Amino acid sequence: MSVDGRLRWRCRRGLLELDLALLGFLEDGYERLTGPEQARFSELLCAADADLWQWIQGAPAPIRYKKVLCALRNVAHTDHHEETITHD
């Protein structure tokens, strides 16, 4: 399995919201991270789902994840605001 395949697999979580946020980030933000930031993202994936989801939502997180979480929130925020509901 390639690095991308392994990362994609590790982004699949038990919480749908986490799946969407992490896989969306992998598609739209991961490549903009520096090498050390990509390593930090991989490390972040070792966190428990509950902690990770709270951190993505803005709860205090370990400082070492600050840049990665900011990037992840920006992608998640952008994706959320692009979705619209239309009425026929």
mmCIF file of the C-alpha atoms, coordinates in Angstrom:
data_MODEL
# 
_entry.id   MODEL 
# 
loop_
_atom_site.group_PDB 
_atom_site.id 
_atom_site.type_symbol 
_atom_site.label_atom_id 
_atom_site.label_alt_id 
_atom_site.label_comp_id 
_atom_site.label_asym_id 
_atom_site.label_entity_id 
_atom_site.label_seq_id 
_atom_site.pdbx_PDB_ins_code 
_atom_site.Cartn_x 
_atom_site.Cartn_y 
_atom_site.Cartn_z 
_atom_site.occupancy 
_atom_site.B_iso_or_equiv 
_atom_site.pdbx_formal_charge 
_atom_site.auth_seq_id 
_atom_site.auth_comp_id 
_atom_site.auth_asym_id 
_atom_site.auth_atom_id 
_atom_site.pdbx_PDB_model_num 
ATOM 1  C CA . MET A 1 1  ? 0.000   0.000  0.000  1.00 0.00 ? 1  MET A CA 1 
ATOM 2  C CA . SER A 1 2  ? 1.375   3.430  -0.907 1.00 0.00 ? 2  SER A CA 1 
ATOM 3  C CA . VAL A 1 3  ? 1.873   6.253  1.564  1.00 0.00 ? 3  VAL A CA 1 
ATOM 4  C CA . ASP A 1 4  ? -1.294  7.879  0.212  1.00 0.00 ? 4  ASP A CA 1 
ATOM 5  C CA . GLY A 1 5  ? -3.160  4.598  0.565  1.00 0.00 ? 5  GLY A CA 1 
ATOM 6  C CA . ARG A 1 6  ? -1.965  4.140  4.133  1.00 0.00 ? 6  ARG A CA 1 
ATOM 7  C CA . LEU A 1 7  ? -2.837  7.709  5.040  1.00 0.00 ? 7  LEU A CA 1 
ATOM 8  C CA . ARG A 1 8  ? -6.244  7.380  3.406  1.00 0.00 ? 8  ARG A CA 1 
ATOM 9  C CA . TRP A 1 9  ? -6.856  4.195  5.401  1.00 0.00 ? 9  TRP A CA 1 
ATOM 10 C CA . ARG A 1 10 ? -5.761  5.887  8.640  1.00 0.00 ? 10 ARG A CA 1 
ATOM 11 C CA . CYS A 1 11 ? -8.134  8.791  7.941  1.00 0.00 ? 11 CYS A CA 1 
ATOM 12 C CA . ARG A 1 12 ? -11.086 6.411  7.981  1.00 0.00 ? 12 ARG A CA 1 
ATOM 13 C CA . ARG A 1 13 ? -12.465 6.612  11.496 1.00 0.00 ? 13 ARG A CA 1 
ATOM 14 C CA . GLY A 1 14 ? -15.463 5.469  13.501 1.00 0.00 ? 14 GLY A CA 1 
ATOM 15 C CA . LEU A 1 15 ? -17.136 8.861  13.264 1.00 0.00 ? 15 LEU A CA 1 
ATOM 16 C CA . LEU A 1 16 ? -18.528 9.968  9.902  1.00 0.00 ? 16 LEU A CA 1 
ATOM 17 C CA . GLU A 1 17 ? -17.713 13.624 10.571 1.00 0.00 ? 17 GLU A CA 1 
ATOM 18 C CA . LEU A 1 18 ? -14.076 12.715 11.167 1.00 0.00 ? 18 LEU A CA 1 
ATOM 19 C CA . ASP A 1 19 ? -13.994 10.642 7.986  1.00 0.00 ? 19 ASP A CA 1 
ATOM 20 C CA . LEU A 1 20 ? -15.304 13.581 5.992  1.00 0.00 ? 20 LEU A CA 1 
ATOM 21 C CA . ALA A 1 21 ? -12.986 16.133 7.586  1.00 0.00 ? 21 ALA A CA 1 
ATOM 22 C CA . LEU A 1 22 ? -9.828  14.019 7.379  1.00 0.00 ? 22 LEU A CA 1 
ATOM 23 C CA . LEU A 1 23 ? -10.409 12.580 3.905  1.00 0.00 ? 23 LEU A CA 1 
ATOM 24 C CA . GLY A 1 24 ? -11.416 16.033 2.649  1.00 0.00 ? 24 GLY A CA 1 
ATOM 25 C CA . PHE A 1 25 ? -8.204  17.446 4.044  1.00 0.00 ? 25 PHE A CA 1 
ATOM 26 C CA . LEU A 1 26 ? -6.185  14.645 2.502  1.00 0.00 ? 26 LEU A CA 1 
ATOM 27 C CA . GLU A 1 27 ? -7.685  15.568 -0.879 1.00 0.00 ? 27 GLU A CA 1 
ATOM 28 C CA . ASP A 1 28 ? -7.585  19.365 -0.605 1.00 0.00 ? 28 ASP A CA 1 
ATOM 29 C CA . GLY A 1 29 ? -4.963  20.409 1.924  1.00 0.00 ? 29 GLY A CA 1 
ATOM 30 C CA . TYR A 1 30 ? -2.413  17.743 2.725  1.00 0.00 ? 30 TYR A CA 1 
ATOM 31 C CA . GLU A 1 31 ? -0.127  18.487 -0.231 1.00 0.00 ? 31 GLU A CA 1 
ATOM 32 C CA . ARG A 1 32 ? 0.237   22.108 0.899  1.00 0.00 ? 32 ARG A CA 1 
ATOM 33 C CA . LEU A 1 33 ? 1.841   20.983 4.165  1.00 0.00 ? 33 LEU A CA 1 
ATOM 34 C CA . THR A 1 34 ? 5.610   20.943 4.494  1.00 0.00 ? 34 THR A CA 1 
ATOM 35 C CA . GLY A 1 35 ? 7.356   17.607 5.043  1.00 0.00 ? 35 GLY A CA 1 
ATOM 36 C CA . PRO A 1 36 ? 7.535   18.068 8.831  1.00 0.00 ? 36 PRO A CA 1 
ATOM 37 C CA . GLU A 1 37 ? 3.875   19.150 8.896  1.00 0.00 ? 37 GLU A CA 1 
ATOM 38 C CA . GLN A 1 38 ? 2.892   16.046 6.921  1.00 0.00 ? 38 GLN A CA 1 
ATOM 39 C CA . ALA A 1 39 ? 4.708   13.955 9.520  1.00 0.00 ? 39 ALA A CA 1 
ATOM 40 C CA . ARG A 1 40 ? 2.819   15.832 12.260 1.00 0.00 ? 40 ARG A CA 1 
ATOM 41 C CA . PHE A 1 41 ? -0.481  15.088 10.474 1.00 0.00 ? 41 PHE A CA 1 
ATOM 42 C CA . SER A 1 42 ? 0.415   11.401 10.457 1.00 0.00 ? 42 SER A CA 1 
ATOM 43 C CA . GLU A 1 43 ? 1.191   11.637 14.177 1.00 0.00 ? 43 GLU A CA 1 
ATOM 44 C CA . LEU A 1 44 ? -2.118  13.427 14.776 1.00 0.00 ? 44 LEU A CA 1 
ATOM 45 C CA . LEU A 1 45 ? -3.946  10.416 13.330 1.00 0.00 ? 45 LEU A CA 1 
ATOM 46 C CA . CYS A 1 46 ? -2.803  8.391  16.359 1.00 0.00 ? 46 CYS A CA 1 
ATOM 47 C CA . ALA A 1 47 ? -5.098  10.455 18.602 1.00 0.00 ? 47 ALA A CA 1 
ATOM 48 C CA . ALA A 1 48 ? -8.385  9.064  19.850 1.00 0.00 ? 48 ALA A CA 1 
ATOM 49 C CA . ASP A 1 49 ? -11.413 9.954  17.739 1.00 0.00 ? 49 ASP A CA 1 
ATOM 50 C CA . ALA A 1 50 ? -13.047 11.969 20.529 1.00 0.00 ? 50 ALA A CA 1 
ATOM 51 C CA . ASP A 1 51 ? -9.916  14.077 21.085 1.00 0.00 ? 51 ASP A CA 1 
ATOM 52 C CA . LEU A 1 52 ? -9.311  14.551 17.385 1.00 0.00 ? 52 LEU A CA 1 
ATOM 53 C CA . TRP A 1 53 ? -12.877 15.652 16.717 1.00 0.00 ? 53 TRP A CA 1 
ATOM 54 C CA . GLN A 1 54 ? -12.792 18.133 19.614 1.00 0.00 ? 54 GLN A CA 1 
ATOM 55 C CA . TRP A 1 55 ? -9.491  19.575 18.397 1.00 0.00 ? 55 TRP A CA 1 
ATOM 56 C CA . ILE A 1 56 ? -10.835 19.989 14.859 1.00 0.00 ? 56 ILE A CA 1 
ATOM 57 C CA . GLN A 1 57 ? -13.834 21.784 16.357 1.00 0.00 ? 57 GLN A CA 1 
ATOM 58 C CA . GLY A 1 58 ? -11.485 24.232 18.105 1.00 0.00 ? 58 GLY A CA 1 
ATOM 59 C CA . ALA A 1 59 ? -10.915 22.747 21.561 1.00 0.00 ? 59 ALA A CA 1 
ATOM 60 C CA . PRO A 1 60 ? -7.441  23.276 23.022 1.00 0.00 ? 60 PRO A CA 1 
ATOM 61 C CA . ALA A 1 61 ? -4.972  20.821 21.496 1.00 0.00 ? 61 ALA A CA 1 
ATOM 62 C CA . PRO A 1 62 ? -1.290  20.060 22.003 1.00 0.00 ? 62 PRO A CA 1 
ATOM 63 C CA . ILE A 1 63 ? 0.723   22.958 20.557 1.00 0.00 ? 63 ILE A CA 1 
ATOM 64 C CA . ARG A 1 64 ? 2.692   20.630 18.272 1.00 0.00 ? 64 ARG A CA 1 
ATOM 65 C CA . TYR A 1 65 ? -0.480  20.149 16.204 1.00 0.00 ? 65 TYR A CA 1 
ATOM 66 C CA . LYS A 1 66 ? -1.320  23.853 15.880 1.00 0.00 ? 66 LYS A CA 1 
ATOM 67 C CA . LYS A 1 67 ? -0.295  24.395 12.227 1.00 0.00 ? 67 LYS A CA 1 
ATOM 68 C CA . VAL A 1 68 ? -1.784  21.133 11.018 1.00 0.00 ? 68 VAL A CA 1 
ATOM 69 C CA . LEU A 1 69 ? -5.066  21.706 12.836 1.00 0.00 ? 69 LEU A CA 1 
ATOM 70 C CA . CYS A 1 70 ? -5.294  25.253 11.462 1.00 0.00 ? 70 CYS A CA 1 
ATOM 71 C CA . ALA A 1 71 ? -4.821  23.910 7.937  1.00 0.00 ? 71 ALA A CA 1 
ATOM 72 C CA . LEU A 1 72 ? -7.325  21.131 8.566  1.00 0.00 ? 72 LEU A CA 1 
ATOM 73 C CA . ARG A 1 73 ? -9.918  23.551 9.976  1.00 0.00 ? 73 ARG A CA 1 
ATOM 74 C CA . ASN A 1 74 ? -9.477  25.892 7.021  1.00 0.00 ? 74 ASN A CA 1 
ATOM 75 C CA . VAL A 1 75 ? -10.191 23.098 4.550  1.00 0.00 ? 75 VAL A CA 1 
ATOM 76 C CA . ALA A 1 76 ? -13.114 21.782 6.602  1.00 0.00 ? 76 ALA A CA 1 
ATOM 77 C CA . HIS A 1 77 ? -14.511 25.302 7.004  1.00 0.00 ? 77 HIS A CA 1 
ATOM 78 C CA . THR A 1 78 ? -14.270 25.977 3.270  1.00 0.00 ? 78 THR A CA 1 
ATOM 79 C CA . ASP A 1 79 ? -15.928 22.653 2.388  1.00 0.00 ? 79 ASP A CA 1 
ATOM 80 C CA . HIS A 1 80 ? -18.729 23.276 4.873  1.00 0.00 ? 80 HIS A CA 1 
ATOM 81 C CA . HIS A 1 81 ? -19.559 26.687 3.461  1.00 0.00 ? 81 HIS A CA 1 
ATOM 82 C CA . GLU A 1 82 ? -19.535 25.486 -0.140 1.00 0.00 ? 82 GLU A CA 1 
ATOM 83 C CA . GLU A 1 83 ? -22.376 23.079 0.541  1.00 0.00 ? 83 GLU A CA 1 
ATOM 84 C CA . THR A 1 84 ? -25.768 24.561 -0.129 1.00 0.00 ? 84 THR A CA 1 
ATOM 85 C CA . ILE A 1 85 ? -29.286 23.285 0.165  1.00 0.00 ? 85 ILE A CA 1 
ATOM 86 C CA . THR A 1 86 ? -31.531 23.897 -2.789 1.00 0.00 ? 86 THR A CA 1 
ATOM 87 C CA . HIS A 1 87 ? -35.285 23.665 -2.796 1.00 0.00 ? 87 HIS A CA 1 
ATOM 88 C CA . ASP A 1 88 ? -37.042 22.519 -5.945 1.00 0.00 ? 88 ASP A CA 1 
# 
